């Protein structure tokens, strides 16, 4: 199984970054490789999503179940047969110097050896790109300065 971890200090508040990560249906607008994401149903702090992600000409459709622990943690699991194991965990903690310490940990193993070889080589770089994309999205949405809490949306923000 491939396990990767990306950790960064970003300038925005944990609540702001949590809200961006929790808004899965917006991923195709700004995340590299995300082609589609649609929530199928909500169960309290859990939602079930169908997604399509791709690298180059390869794409993978899968279903996931996301659990929200506002504002500190988001856990995404898939029991889709495309994977032997799929777990993504986001954590958001206030950074002592302001902003947020964000960690994204991915535990991934594909059922297909072909998909494992295609995607595993790209996963580490993809996770870095994902965190950078959320940082850019936060700056677009909330502005350049560090947030101290939940901010109202920037009225000039146009997704």
C-alpha positions as CSV (number, residue, x, y, z in Angstrom):
1,X,0.0,0.0,0.0
2,X,1.1,3.5,-0.8
3,X,1.1,6.0,2.1
4,X,1.9,9.6,1.5
5,X,1.8,12.6,3.8
6,X,1.9,16.3,3.0
7,X,2.0,18.9,5.7
8,X,2.0,22.7,5.3
9,X,1.3,25.8,7.3
10,X,-1.2,27.9,5.4
11,X,-2.2,31.5,6.1
12,X,-5.9,31.0,6.7
13,X,-7.9,29.8,9.7
14,X,-8.6,26.1,10.2
15,X,-12.4,26.8,9.9
16,X,-11.9,28.4,6.5
17,X,-9.7,25.6,5.1
18,X,-12.0,23.0,6.5
19,X,-15.0,24.5,4.7
20,X,-13.1,24.6,1.4
21,X,-12.1,20.9,1.7
22,X,-15.6,19.8,2.8
23,X,-17.1,21.4,-0.3
24,X,-16.3,18.4,-2.5
25,X,-18.7,19.4,-5.3
26,X,-16.5,22.4,-6.1
27,X,-13.3,20.3,-6.6
28,X,-13.6,20.1,-10.4
29,X,-13.5,23.9,-10.5
30,X,-9.9,24.2,-9.1
31,X,-8.3,20.8,-8.2
32,X,-5.9,19.2,-10.7
33,X,-7.2,15.9,-11.9
34,X,-10.8,16.2,-10.5
35,X,-13.2,15.8,-13.4
36,X,-16.5,15.4,-11.5
37,X,-17.8,15.2,-7.9
38,X,-21.4,14.9,-6.8
39,X,-22.8,14.3,-3.4
40,X,-25.4,11.5,-3.5
41,X,-26.7,11.7,0.0
42,X,-26.1,13.3,3.4
43,X,-26.3,11.5,6.8
44,X,-25.7,14.1,9.5
45,X,-21.9,14.8,9.4
46,X,-21.3,12.2,6.7
47,X,-21.9,12.4,3.0
48,X,-21.6,9.9,0.1
49,X,-20.0,11.1,-3.1
50,X,-19.4,9.9,-6.6
51,X,-16.2,11.2,-8.1
52,X,-14.1,11.0,-11.2
53,X,-10.3,11.7,-11.0
54,X,-7.8,11.4,-13.7
55,X,-4.1,11.5,-14.6
56,X,-3.4,12.1,-18.3
57,X,-5.6,9.8,-20.4
58,X,-6.4,7.6,-17.4
59,X,-9.4,8.3,-15.2
60,X,-11.1,6.5,-12.4
61,X,-14.7,6.8,-11.2
62,X,-15.2,5.9,-7.5
63,X,-17.6,6.4,-4.7
64,X,-16.6,7.7,-1.3
65,X,-17.9,8.3,2.2
66,X,-16.7,11.5,3.9
67,X,-17.0,12.1,7.7
68,X,-16.7,15.7,8.9
69,X,-15.4,16.5,12.3
70,X,-15.8,20.3,12.1
71,X,-13.4,22.1,12.2
72,X,-10.5,19.8,12.8
73,X,-10.7,16.7,10.7
74,X,-12.1,15.2,7.5
75,X,-11.9,11.5,6.7
76,X,-12.6,10.1,3.2
77,X,-13.0,6.4,2.7
78,X,-13.9,4.3,-0.3
79,X,-14.9,0.7,-0.4
80,X,-15.2,0.9,-4.1
81,X,-13.9,-2.2,-5.8
82,X,-11.3,-0.1,-7.7
83,X,-9.3,0.0,-4.4
84,X,-8.0,-2.6,-2.0
85,X,-7.6,0.3,0.4
86,X,-8.5,3.9,0.2
87,X,-8.3,6.4,3.1
88,X,-7.7,10.2,2.9
89,X,-7.4,12.1,6.2
90,X,-7.2,15.9,6.4
91,X,-6.4,17.6,9.7
92,X,-6.5,21.3,10.5
93,X,-4.9,22.8,13.6
94,X,-4.3,26.4,14.5
95,X,-0.6,27.3,13.9
96,X,1.1,29.1,16.8
97,X,2.3,31.9,14.5
98,X,-1.1,32.2,12.9
99,X,-2.9,30.5,10.1
100,X,-3.4,26.7,10.0
101,X,-1.2,23.6,10.1
102,X,-2.8,21.4,7.4
103,X,-1.9,17.7,7.0
104,X,-3.2,15.4,4.2
105,X,-2.4,11.7,4.6
106,X,-3.3,9.2,1.9
107,X,-3.4,5.5,2.2
108,X,-4.1,4.1,-1.2
109,X,-3.9,0.7,-2.9
110,X,-5.6,0.0,-6.2
111,X,-7.1,-3.4,-7.0
112,X,-5.6,-3.3,-10.5
113,X,-1.8,-3.6,-10.8
114,X,-2.0,-1.4,-13.9
115,X,-3.9,1.4,-12.1
116,X,-1.5,1.0,-9.1
117,X,1.5,1.5,-11.3
118,X,0.0,4.5,-13.2
119,X,-1.4,6.3,-10.2
120,X,1.1,5.5,-7.5
121,X,3.9,7.2,-9.3
122,X,1.8,10.4,-9.5
123,X,0.2,10.4,-6.0
124,X,2.9,12.2,-4.1
125,X,3.0,15.0,-6.6
126,X,-0.7,15.0,-6.9
127,X,-1.1,15.5,-3.1
128,X,1.3,18.4,-3.2
129,X,-0.7,20.0,-6.0
130,X,-4.0,19.4,-4.1
131,X,-2.7,21.3,-1.0
132,X,-1.3,24.1,-3.2
133,X,-4.7,24.3,-5.0
134,X,-6.5,24.7,-1.7
135,X,-4.1,27.4,-0.6
136,X,-4.8,29.3,-3.9
137,X,-8.5,28.8,-3.5
138,X,-8.4,30.1,0.1
139,X,-6.6,33.2,-1.1
140,X,-9.2,33.8,-3.8
141,X,-12.0,33.3,-1.4
142,X,-10.8,34.9,1.8
143,X,-8.0,37.2,0.6
144,X,-4.2,37.1,1.2
145,X,-4.1,37.7,4.9
146,X,-4.3,35.0,7.6
147,X,-7.8,34.4,9.0
148,X,-8.6,34.2,12.6
149,X,-11.8,32.4,12.3
150,X,-14.8,31.8,10.0
151,X,-14.9,34.7,7.6
152,X,-17.9,35.7,5.4
153,X,-17.3,35.0,1.7
154,X,-15.5,37.7,-0.3
155,X,-18.3,39.3,-2.3
156,X,-16.0,39.7,-5.3
157,X,-15.3,35.9,-5.3
158,X,-16.6,34.3,-8.5
159,X,-15.9,30.5,-8.7
